Amino acid sequence: MTTTPRIYPQVPQSCTGRPSVPLSVYRELVKELQATQARVEFLEAQNQQLVKSNRQLRQDGRW
């Protein structure tokens, strides 16, 4: 299997100065992303439990 070389776009000089978005915005975004990730993990665990219960109900003939 051959890999394709990655091509990175050049960043214009005007973009290398100070960021236009305050650092506090990034920090808030990190918090939101972490909360979302925790919610996703919770829902995945809950889904797995429901799948297990569903499978058990089907085996028992109650569904």
FIRO-924039 format. One record per residue (C-alpha): residue in one letter; x, y, z. Coordinates in steps of 0.1 Angstrom, whole numbers, padded with zeros to 4 digits, always signed. Layout:
<atoms>
AXYZ/...
</atoms>
This chain:
<atoms>
M+0000+0000+0000/T+0015+0033-0010/T+0008+0066+0008/T+0000+0098-0008/P+0022+0127+0003/R+0003+0153+0022/I+0003+0188+0009/Y+0001+0216+0034/P-0013+0249+0023/Q+0010+0279+0028/V-0002+0304+0054/P-0001+0340+0041/Q+0021+0363+0061/S-0009+0383+0071/C-0022+0353+0091/T+0008+0348+0112/G+0003+0378+0135/R-0020+0380+0165/P-0050+0357+0164/S-0083+0375+0158/V-0102+0353+0182/P-0096+0358+0219/L-0081+0329+0238/S-0111+0329+0261/V-0133+0319+0232/Y-0111+0288+0226/R-0112+0280+0263/E-0150+0281+0263/L-0151+0260+0232/V-0129+0234+0248/K-0153+0233+0278/E-0182+0228+0255/L-0164+0201+0235/Q-0155+0183+0267/A-0191+0184+0279/T-0203+0172+0246/Q-0178+0143+0246/A-0189+0133+0281/R-0226+0133+0269/V-0217+0112+0239/E-0199+0087+0261/F-0228+0086+0285/L-0253+0080+0256/E-0231+0053+0241/A-0230+0035+0274/Q-0267+0038+0278/N-0272+0026+0243/Q-0251-0005+0249/Q-0272-0012+0280/L-0304-0009+0260/V-0290-0032+0233/K-0281-0058+0259/S-0316-0055+0275/N-0332-0058+0240/R-0312-0088+0232/Q-0322-0105+0265/L-0359-0097+0259/R-0357-0112+0225/Q-0341-0144+0238/D-0367-0147+0265/G-0395-0144+0240/R-0410-0114+0257/W-0408-0093+0227/
</atoms>
